[in-house]
Amino acid sequence: MSSKIQKALGLMAVTTTLLLASTPSSAVDVDAAKTLARQNNCFRCHSVEKEKDGPAWNKVAEKYKGKATAEARLIEHITSGEKAKFPDGHEEAHKIVKTDPPKDMAQIKNLVDWILSL
Ligand code: HEC
């Protein structure tokens, strides 16, 4: 094989590796995220674009844009039952997301990643 072809092949391999590496390891499954949100009645208090009792999720995405800890923060938010402040000023434990099987991190992560992508 000529060294030119070998070089070209080497370059292609490097390019492929870089492309694979820059693709998020797990792309968001939008349908699964919406289904989980629906099953958990998240939309009773949230919408993608409208403020309800809870903040619009596209505003949440904006607030966390570029923050490395966003995913971990939101996973904590929807799994810990931490205090949530409502527009009328009262506070109550935020809903804890339920999955089937219970505490399925992949499903929870997928939902959070979807919210952060809005
Ligand atoms: C009973 C109403 C209610 C339900 C149901 C509810 N939320 Fe919320 N959520 C709130 C309120 C109120 C806040 C604002 C909390 C605060 O700022 O203290 C909030 C905040 C959030 C935030 C933003 C947190 C942040 O750090 O900015 C996310 C994300 C979120 N909720 C996701 C969800 C998901 C996912 C579900 C379903 C599993 C859900 N919520 C169900 C009321 C609700």
Backbone and ligand atoms as CSV (ligand in chain L), in Angstrom:
chain,resi,resn,atom,element,x,y,z
A,1,MET,N,N,0.850,-1.193,0.000
A,1,MET,CA,C,0.000,0.000,0.000
A,1,MET,C,C,0.887,1.245,0.000
A,2,SER,N,N,0.508,2.241,-0.799
A,2,SER,CA,C,1.325,3.462,-0.824
A,2,SER,C,C,1.154,4.208,0.498
A,3,SER,N,N,2.178,4.953,0.827
A,3,SER,CA,C,2.115,5.639,2.125
A,3,SER,C,C,1.041,6.728,2.101
A,4,LYS,N,N,0.740,7.233,0.888
A,4,LYS,CA,C,-0.306,8.264,0.793
A,4,LYS,C,C,-1.649,7.682,1.208
A,5,ILE,N,N,-1.928,6.488,0.661
A,5,ILE,CA,C,-3.211,5.845,0.996
A,5,ILE,C,C,-3.250,5.516,2.483
A,6,GLN,N,N,-2.103,5.043,2.986
A,6,GLN,CA,C,-2.054,4.710,4.419
A,6,GLN,C,C,-2.343,5.935,5.278
A,7,LYS,N,N,-1.784,7.069,4.854
A,7,LYS,CA,C,-2.007,8.311,5.599
A,7,LYS,C,C,-3.494,8.676,5.567
A,8,ALA,N,N,-4.078,8.567,4.362
A,8,ALA,CA,C,-5.492,8.918,4.200
A,8,ALA,C,C,-6.358,8.029,5.075
A,9,LEU,N,N,-6.046,6.738,5.080
A,9,LEU,CA,C,-6.840,5.821,5.903
A,9,LEU,C,C,-6.697,6.164,7.389
A,10,GLY,N,N,-5.479,6.510,7.779
A,10,GLY,CA,C,-5.237,6.870,9.174
A,10,GLY,C,C,-6.052,8.083,9.559
A,11,LEU,N,N,-6.099,9.067,8.665
A,11,LEU,CA,C,-6.846,10.295,8.914
A,11,LEU,C,C,-8.331,10.001,9.063
A,12,MET,N,N,-8.811,9.089,8.202
A,12,MET,CA,C,-10.231,8.742,8.258
A,12,MET,C,C,-10.574,8.102,9.602
A,13,ALA,N,N,-9.672,7.252,10.065
A,13,ALA,CA,C,-9.925,6.579,11.340
A,13,ALA,C,C,-9.996,7.606,12.467
A,14,VAL,N,N,-9.067,8.566,12.434
A,14,VAL,CA,C,-9.043,9.598,13.478
A,14,VAL,C,C,-10.339,10.407,13.432
A,15,THR,N,N,-10.745,10.786,12.195
A,15,THR,CA,C,-11.963,11.583,12.041
A,15,THR,C,C,-13.167,10.834,12.594
A,16,THR,N,N,-13.259,9.550,12.250
A,16,THR,CA,C,-14.389,8.748,12.723
A,16,THR,C,C,-14.412,8.717,14.250
A,17,THR,N,N,-13.250,8.511,14.840
A,17,THR,CA,C,-13.170,8.447,16.295
A,17,THR,C,C,-13.643,9.757,16.911
A,18,LEU,N,N,-13.183,10.891,16.322
A,18,LEU,CA,C,-13.572,12.196,16.857
A,18,LEU,C,C,-15.073,12.394,16.742
A,19,LEU,N,N,-15.653,12.006,15.600
A,19,LEU,CA,C,-17.093,12.162,15.405
A,19,LEU,C,C,-17.855,11.360,16.442
A,20,LEU,N,N,-17.423,10.132,16.655
A,20,LEU,CA,C,-18.100,9.280,17.629
A,20,LEU,C,C,-17.995,9.876,19.022
A,21,ALA,N,N,-16.816,10.418,19.334
A,21,ALA,CA,C,-16.586,10.939,20.671
A,21,ALA,C,C,-17.426,12.183,20.928
A,22,SER,N,N,-17.700,12.979,19.883
A,22,SER,CA,C,-18.434,14.220,20.107
A,22,SER,C,C,-19.947,13.999,20.107
A,23,THR,N,N,-20.382,12.830,19.680
A,23,THR,CA,C,-21.810,12.529,19.741
A,23,THR,C,C,-22.134,12.138,21.180
A,24,PRO,N,N,-23.182,12.756,21.786
A,24,PRO,CA,C,-23.501,12.384,23.171
A,24,PRO,C,C,-23.674,10.872,23.274
A,25,SER,N,N,-23.114,10.301,24.333
A,25,SER,CA,C,-23.111,8.843,24.433
A,25,SER,C,C,-24.536,8.294,24.431
A,26,SER,N,N,-25.474,9.055,25.039
A,26,SER,CA,C,-26.847,8.595,24.977
A,26,SER,C,C,-27.714,9.747,24.505
A,27,ALA,N,N,-28.185,9.667,23.269
A,27,ALA,CA,C,-29.057,10.711,22.749
A,27,ALA,C,C,-30.363,10.670,23.527
A,28,VAL,N,N,-30.994,11.830,23.661
A,28,VAL,CA,C,-32.244,11.897,24.419
A,28,VAL,C,C,-33.355,11.190,23.654
A,29,ASP,N,N,-34.098,10.366,24.361
A,29,ASP,CA,C,-35.288,9.734,23.795
A,29,ASP,C,C,-36.478,10.607,24.206
A,30,VAL,N,N,-36.869,11.511,23.308
A,30,VAL,CA,C,-37.890,12.517,23.621
A,30,VAL,C,C,-39.223,11.865,23.991
A,31,ASP,N,N,-39.618,10.858,23.228
A,31,ASP,CA,C,-40.911,10.211,23.507
A,31,ASP,C,C,-40.926,9.586,24.895
A,32,ALA,N,N,-39.828,8.911,25.237
A,32,ALA,CA,C,-39.753,8.262,26.551
A,32,ALA,C,C,-39.792,9.314,27.657
A,33,ALA,N,N,-39.115,10.445,27.439
A,33,ALA,CA,C,-39.088,11.513,28.450
A,33,ALA,C,C,-40.489,12.072,28.662
A,34,LYS,N,N,-41.185,12.340,27.562
A,34,LYS,CA,C,-42.542,12.899,27.669
A,34,LYS,C,C,-43.492,11.911,28.334
A,35,THR,N,N,-43.354,10.644,27.976
A,35,THR,CA,C,-44.220,9.617,28.565
A,35,THR,C,C,-44.005,9.551,30.072
A,36,LEU,N,N,-42.741,9.561,30.494
A,36,LEU,CA,C,-42.441,9.494,31.925
A,36,LEU,C,C,-43.002,10.728,32.639
A,37,ALA,N,N,-42.871,11.896,32.016
A,37,ALA,CA,C,-43.390,13.131,32.614
A,37,ALA,C,C,-44.911,13.062,32.725
A,38,ARG,N,N,-45.543,12.527,31.684
A,38,ARG,CA,C,-47.003,12.421,31.691
A,38,ARG,C,C,-47.452,11.456,32.794
A,39,GLN,N,N,-46.795,10.312,32.855
A,39,GLN,CA,C,-47.161,9.306,33.861
A,39,GLN,C,C,-47.003,9.850,35.275
A,40,ASN,N,N,-46.078,10.794,35.456
A,40,ASN,CA,C,-45.812,11.333,36.783
A,40,ASN,C,C,-46.579,12.625,37.067
A,41,ASN,N,N,-47.467,13.000,36.144
A,41,ASN,CA,C,-48.248,14.236,36.303
A,41,ASN,C,C,-47.388,15.482,36.433
A,42,CYS,N,N,-46.176,15.449,35.888
A,42,CYS,CA,C,-45.321,16.637,35.933
A,42,CYS,C,C,-46.028,17.809,35.244
A,43,PHE,N,N,-46.842,17.491,34.211
A,43,PHE,CA,C,-47.463,18.563,33.428
A,43,PHE,C,C,-48.616,19.238,34.174
A,44,ARG,N,N,-48.965,18.704,35.344
A,44,ARG,CA,C,-49.952,19.397,36.162
A,44,ARG,C,C,-49.364,20.741,36.605
A,45,CYS,N,N,-48.096,20.768,36.874
A,45,CYS,CA,C,-47.447,21.972,37.386
A,45,CYS,C,C,-46.422,22.556,36.414
A,46,HIS,N,N,-46.131,21.867,35.342
A,46,HIS,CA,C,-45.116,22.350,34.404
A,46,HIS,C,C,-45.626,22.256,32.975
A,47,SER,N,N,-45.050,23.099,32.132
A,47,SER,CA,C,-45.255,22.963,30.703
A,47,SER,C,C,-43.910,23.284,30.071
A,48,VAL,N,N,-43.753,22.948,28.810
A,48,VAL,CA,C,-42.476,23.236,28.163
A,48,VAL,C,C,-42.276,24.745,28.078
A,49,GLU,N,N,-43.337,25.480,27.758
A,49,GLU,CA,C,-43.165,26.910,27.479
A,49,GLU,C,C,-43.905,27.852,28.417
A,50,LYS,N,N,-44.888,27.334,29.165
A,50,LYS,CA,C,-45.701,28.232,29.993
A,50,LYS,C,C,-45.391,28.077,31.470
A,51,GLU,N,N,-45.383,29.206,32.182
A,51,GLU,CA,C,-45.252,29.165,33.633
A,51,GLU,C,C,-46.555,28.628,34.200
A,52,LYS,N,N,-46.475,27.635,35.045
A,52,LYS,CA,C,-47.661,27.205,35.783
A,52,LYS,C,C,-47.285,27.351,37.254
A,53,ASP,N,N,-47.668,26.402,38.103
A,53,ASP,CA,C,-47.182,26.480,39.477
A,53,ASP,C,C,-45.657,26.336,39.487
A,54,GLY,N,N,-45.173,25.497,38.605
A,54,GLY,CA,C,-43.725,25.314,38.461
A,54,GLY,C,C,-43.235,26.073,37.236
A,55,PRO,N,N,-41.923,26.323,37.174
A,55,PRO,CA,C,-41.363,27.084,36.052
A,55,PRO,C,C,-41.461,26.325,34.724
A,56,ALA,N,N,-41.596,27.083,33.616
A,56,ALA,CA,C,-41.584,26.485,32.278
A,56,ALA,C,C,-40.240,25.796,32.077
A,57,TRP,N,N,-40.284,24.617,31.511
A,57,TRP,CA,C,-39.037,23.854,31.398
A,57,TRP,C,C,-38.035,24.476,30.432
A,58,ASN,N,N,-38.516,25.238,29.445
A,58,ASN,CA,C,-37.505,25.882,28.575
A,58,ASN,C,C,-36.774,26.999,29.338
A,59,LYS,N,N,-37.438,27.572,30.359
A,59,LYS,CA,C,-36.760,28.572,31.197
A,59,LYS,C,C,-35.740,27.894,32.109
A,60,VAL,N,N,-36.091,26.700,32.564
A,60,VAL,CA,C,-35.164,25.937,33.409
A,60,VAL,C,C,-33.909,25.610,32.591
A,61,ALA,N,N,-34.123,25.187,31.336
A,61,ALA,CA,C,-32.994,24.853,30.453
A,61,ALA,C,C,-32.099,26.082,30.280
A,62,GLU,N,N,-32.732,27.253,30.112
A,62,GLU,CA,C,-31.993,28.500,29.929
A,62,GLU,C,C,-31.143,28.813,31.169
A,63,LYS,N,N,-31.791,28.653,32.339
A,63,LYS,CA,C,-31.121,28.956,33.601
A,63,LYS,C,C,-29.870,28.094,33.807
A,64,TYR,N,N,-29.948,26.847,33.337
A,64,TYR,CA,C,-28.825,25.927,33.577
A,64,TYR,C,C,-27.860,25.813,32.406
A,65,LYS,N,N,-28.123,26.587,31.340
A,65,LYS,CA,C,-27.279,26.474,30.143
A,65,LYS,C,C,-25.810,26.658,30.487
A,66,GLY,N,N,-24.975,25.716,30.019
A,66,GLY,CA,C,-23.537,25.847,30.215
A,66,GLY,C,C,-23.056,25.482,31.609
A,67,LYS,N,N,-23.972,25.088,32.492
A,67,LYS,CA,C,-23.538,24.714,33.845
A,67,LYS,C,C,-23.272,23.213,33.900
A,68,ALA,N,N,-22.068,22.886,34.253
A,68,ALA,CA,C,-21.642,21.489,34.233
A,68,ALA,C,C,-22.431,20.633,35.222
A,69,THR,N,N,-22.918,21.262,36.282
A,69,THR,CA,C,-23.595,20.487,37.321
A,69,THR,C,C,-25.106,20.398,37.104
A,70,ALA,N,N,-25.594,20.932,35.975
A,70,ALA,CA,C,-27.036,21.012,35.730
A,70,ALA,C,C,-27.735,19.656,35.857
A,71,GLU,N,N,-27.166,18.665,35.190
A,71,GLU,CA,C,-27.821,17.360,35.180
A,71,GLU,C,C,-27.925,16.793,36.596
A,72,ALA,N,N,-26.826,16.828,37.317
A,72,ALA,CA,C,-26.807,16.294,38.684
A,72,ALA,C,C,-27.785,17.061,39.577
A,73,ARG,N,N,-27.798,18.392,39.410
A,73,ARG,CA,C,-28.686,19.256,40.204
A,73,ARG,C,C,-30.155,18.865,39.987
A,74,LEU,N,N,-30.535,18.694,38.725
A,74,LEU,CA,C,-31.941,18.395,38.434
A,74,LEU,C,C,-32.306,16.963,38.819
A,75,ILE,N,N,-31.364,16.050,38.704
A,75,ILE,CA,C,-31.640,14.680,39.156
A,75,ILE,C,C,-31.936,14.726,40.662
A,76,GLU,N,N,-31.103,15.480,41.387
A,76,GLU,CA,C,-31.329,15.653,42.827
A,76,GLU,C,C,-32.712,16.273,43.066
A,77,HIS,N,N,-33.046,17.279,42.260
A,77,HIS,CA,C,-34.310,17.995,42.445
A,77,HIS,C,C,-35.524,17.067,42.325
A,78,ILE,N,N,-35.491,16.145,41.366
A,78,ILE,CA,C,-36.690,15.317,41.140
A,78,ILE,C,C,-36.616,13.943,41.815
A,79,THR,N,N,-35.566,13.726,42.610
A,79,THR,CA,C,-35.485,12.434,43.306
A,79,THR,C,C,-35.405,12.567,44.829
A,80,SER,N,N,-35.209,13.794,45.332
A,80,SER,CA,C,-34.940,13.922,46.767
A,80,SER,C,C,-36.138,14.412,47.578
A,81,GLY,N,N,-37.170,14.956,46.896
A,81,GLY,CA,C,-38.288,15.531,47.627
A,81,GLY,C,C,-37.897,16.804,48.346
A,82,GLU,N,N,-36.935,17.540,47.770
A,82,GLU,CA,C,-36.504,18.790,48.407
A,82,GLU,C,C,-37.639,19.813,48.336
A,83,LYS,N,N,-37.545,20.829,49.199
A,83,LYS,CA,C,-38.586,21.854,49.272
A,83,LYS,C,C,-38.703,22.610,47.949
A,84,ALA,N,N,-39.945,22.787,47.498
A,84,ALA,CA,C,-40.196,23.578,46.300
A,84,ALA,C,C,-41.074,24.753,46.688
A,85,LYS,N,N,-40.712,25.933,46.195
A,85,LYS,CA,C,-41.460,27.143,46.512
A,85,LYS,C,C,-42.490,27.398,45.417
A,86,PHE,N,N,-43.763,27.510,45.809
A,86,PHE,CA,C,-44.840,27.756,44.857
A,86,PHE,C,C,-45.080,29.259,44.703
A,87,PRO,N,N,-45.701,29.648,43.572
A,87,PRO,CA,C,-45.924,31.081,43.313
A,87,PRO,C,C,-46.694,31.780,44.433
A,88,ASP,N,N,-47.579,31.056,45.126
A,88,ASP,CA,C,-48.340,31.708,46.201
A,88,ASP,C,C,-47.532,31.797,47.500
A,89,GLY,N,N,-46.276,31.357,47.449
A,89,GLY,CA,C,-45.390,31.521,48.592
A,89,GLY,C,C,-45.274,30.294,49.494
A,90,HIS,N,N,-46.217,29.346,49.364
A,90,HIS,CA,C,-46.107,28.187,50.246
A,90,HIS,C,C,-45.024,27.237,49.716
A,91,GLU,N,N,-44.527,26.427,50.608
A,91,GLU,CA,C,-43.492,25.464,50.209
A,91,GLU,C,C,-43.967,24.064,50.519
A,92,GLU,N,N,-43.654,23.158,49.648
A,92,GLU,CA,C,-43.932,21.747,49.929
A,92,GLU,C,C,-42.868,20.905,49.232
A,93,ALA,N,N,-42.760,19.657,49.651
A,93,ALA,CA,C,-41.765,18.773,49.053
A,93,ALA,C,C,-42.082,18.606,47.564
A,94,HIS,N,N,-41.092,18.766,46.723
A,94,HIS,CA,C,-41.305,18.571,45.287
A,94,HIS,C,C,-41.585,17.111,45.003
A,95,LYS,N,N,-42.365,16.895,43.972
A,95,LYS,CA,C,-42.695,15.525,43.579
A,95,LYS,C,C,-41.426,14.723,43.289
A,96,ILE,N,N,-41.433,13.476,43.727
A,96,ILE,CA,C,-40.330,12.558,43.421
A,96,ILE,C,C,-40.754,11.709,42.233
A,97,VAL,N,N,-39.922,11.681,41.219
A,97,VAL,CA,C,-40.267,10.948,39.996
A,97,VAL,C,C,-40.305,9.442,40.268
A,98,LYS,N,N,-41.320,8.795,39.717
A,98,LYS,CA,C,-41.426,7.336,39.865
A,98,LYS,C,C,-41.172,6.692,38.521
A,99,THR,N,N,-40.376,5.639,38.537
A,99,THR,CA,C,-40.097,4.914,37.298
A,99,THR,C,C,-40.426,3.445,37.496
A,100,ASP,N,N,-40.529,2.752,36.402
A,100,ASP,CA,C,-40.748,1.311,36.437
A,100,ASP,C,C,-39.657,0.673,35.589
A,101,PRO,N,N,-38.707,-0.078,36.164
A,101,PRO,CA,C,-38.518,-0.409,37.582
A,101,PRO,C,C,-38.178,0.837,38.405
A,102,PRO,N,N,-38.344,0.742,39.758
A,102,PRO,CA,C,-38.092,1.898,40.612
A,102,PRO,C,C,-36.663,2.437,40.498
A,103,LYS,N,N,-36.549,3.763,40.624
A,103,LYS,CA,C,-35.242,4.449,40.655
A,103,LYS,C,C,-34.352,4.077,39.470
A,104,ASP,N,N,-34.973,4.001,38.291
A,104,ASP,CA,C,-34.202,3.667,37.090
A,104,ASP,C,C,-33.453,4.919,36.616
A,105,MET,N,N,-32.162,4.968,36.930
A,105,MET,CA,C,-31.353,6.155,36.656
A,105,MET,C,C,-31.345,6.513,35.176
A,106,ALA,N,N,-31.380,5.525,34.295
A,106,ALA,CA,C,-31.342,5.818,32.861
A,106,ALA,C,C,-32.578,6.609,32.443
A,107,GLN,N,N,-33.746,6.213,32.971
A,107,GLN,CA,C,-34.983,6.924,32.635
A,107,GLN,C,C,-35.004,8.322,33.244
A,108,ILE,N,N,-34.509,8.435,34.482
A,108,ILE,CA,C,-34.495,9.726,35.169
A,108,ILE,C,C,-33.546,10.689,34.454
A,109,LYS,N,N,-32.381,10.167,34.092
A,109,LYS,CA,C,-31.378,10.944,33.376
A,109,LYS,C,C,-31.940,11.402,32.024
A,110,ASN,N,N,-32.629,10.502,31.356
A,110,ASN,CA,C,-33.199,10.832,30.048
A,110,ASN,C,C,-34.196,11.992,30.168
A,111,LEU,N,N,-35.023,11.951,31.214
A,111,LEU,CA,C,-36.015,13.019,31.420
A,111,LEU,C,C,-35.315,14.355,31.693
A,112,VAL,N,N,-34.316,14.327,32.564
A,112,VAL,CA,C,-33.574,15.548,32.897
A,112,VAL,C,C,-32.833,16.091,31.671
A,113,ASP,N,N,-32.227,15.196,30.897
A,113,ASP,CA,C,-31.502,15.639,29.702
A,113,ASP,C,C,-32.454,16.275,28.695
A,114,TRP,N,N,-33.675,15.725,28.625
A,114,TRP,CA,C,-34.665,16.308,27.708
A,114,TRP,C,C,-35.023,17.723,28.173
A,115,ILE,N,N,-35.308,17.877,29.473
A,115,ILE,CA,C,-35.663,19.197,30.007
A,115,ILE,C,C,-34.527,20.190,29.718
A,116,LEU,N,N,-33.284,19.747,29.925
A,116,LEU,CA,C,-32.148,20.643,29.707
A,116,LEU,C,C,-31.925,20.957,28.228
A,117,SER,N,N,-32.515,20.146,27.340
A,117,SER,CA,C,-32.331,20.373,25.898
A,117,SER,C,C,-33.366,21.345,25.338
A,118,LEU,N,N,-34.354,21.749,26.166
A,118,LEU,CA,C,-35.478,22.551,25.651
A,118,LEU,C,C,-35.092,24.021,25.421
L,1,HEC,C1,C,-47.466,19.943,42.490
L,1,HEC,C2,C,-46.760,20.701,41.461
L,1,HEC,C3,C,-45.505,20.087,40.831
L,1,HEC,C4,C,-45.383,18.854,40.242
L,1,HEC,C5,C,-46.407,17.749,40.118
L,1,HEC,C6,C,-44.040,18.808,39.699
L,1,HEC,N1,N,-43.373,19.977,39.949
L,1,HEC,FE1,FE,-41.519,20.478,39.316
L,1,HEC,N2,N,-41.620,22.236,40.316
L,1,HEC,C7,C,-42.735,22.695,41.006
L,1,HEC,C8,C,-42.427,23.980,41.614
L,1,HEC,C9,C,-43.368,24.822,42.466
L,1,HEC,C10,C,-41.079,24.275,41.271
L,1,HEC,C11,C,-40.247,25.482,41.699
L,1,HEC,C12,C,-39.374,25.069,42.862
L,1,HEC,C13,C,-38.573,26.202,43.438
L,1,HEC,O1,O,-38.142,27.092,42.700
L,1,HEC,O2,O,-38.368,26.194,44.666
L,1,HEC,C14,C,-40.623,23.155,40.433
L,1,HEC,C15,C,-39.369,23.100,39.858
L,1,HEC,C16,C,-38.981,22.130,38.940
L,1,HEC,C17,C,-37.775,22.175,38.169
L,1,HEC,C18,C,-36.721,23.289,38.192
L,1,HEC,C19,C,-35.758,23.078,39.315
L,1,HEC,C20,C,-34.652,24.095,39.322
L,1,HEC,O3,O,-33.632,23.811,39.959
L,1,HEC,O4,O,-34.777,25.147,38.708
L,1,HEC,C21,C,-37.754,21.043,37.407
L,1,HEC,C22,C,-36.686,20.603,36.412
L,1,HEC,C23,C,-38.931,20.286,37.728
L,1,HEC,N3,N,-39.667,20.971,38.668
L,1,HEC,C24,C,-39.232,19.070,37.185
L,1,HEC,C25,C,-40.363,18.332,37.505
L,1,HEC,C26,C,-40.612,16.979,37.045
L,1,HEC,C27,C,-39.704,16.187,36.126
L,1,HEC,C28,C,-41.812,16.599,37.555
L,1,HEC,C29,C,-42.494,15.267,37.425
L,1,HEC,C30,C,-41.724,14.125,37.888
L,1,HEC,C31,C,-42.304,17.706,38.349
L,1,HEC,N4,N,-41.392,18.734,38.303
L,1,HEC,C32,C,-43.519,17.721,39.019
L,1,HEC,C33,C,-43.950,22.070,41.100
L,1,HEC,C34,C,-44.232,20.787,40.644
